[in-house]
Amino acid sequence: MMALCDEQLDEPRIARSLEYLAANLSAGTATASAQVFPDGATGCRFVWIADLLPNEMAPPIAAMIEQGIAVIKDTLERTERARAA
């Protein structure tokens, strides 16, 4: 897996975005991007977009994304609770 950042982007956006390409996944390819956007005064919105071929790869990749989102959510909530304490 490789993370890429566009050098033309401003520094705050670079800190909040990730793009990657995973090749040779059981004869398939997946590209994805993830970004964090401000949402309200103290919140944020996490957007993860995945594009893959062949379509039959969707169920296992979706399961991995769901697992990843759960870990991210748990980590962010634990961090917020620790800051509030």
Buried (B, 14 or more C-beta within 10 A) or exposed (E): EEEEEEEEEEEEBEEBBBBBEBEEEEEBBBBBBBBBEEEEEEEEEBEEEBEBEEEEBEEEBEEEBEEEEEEBEEEEEEEEEEEEE
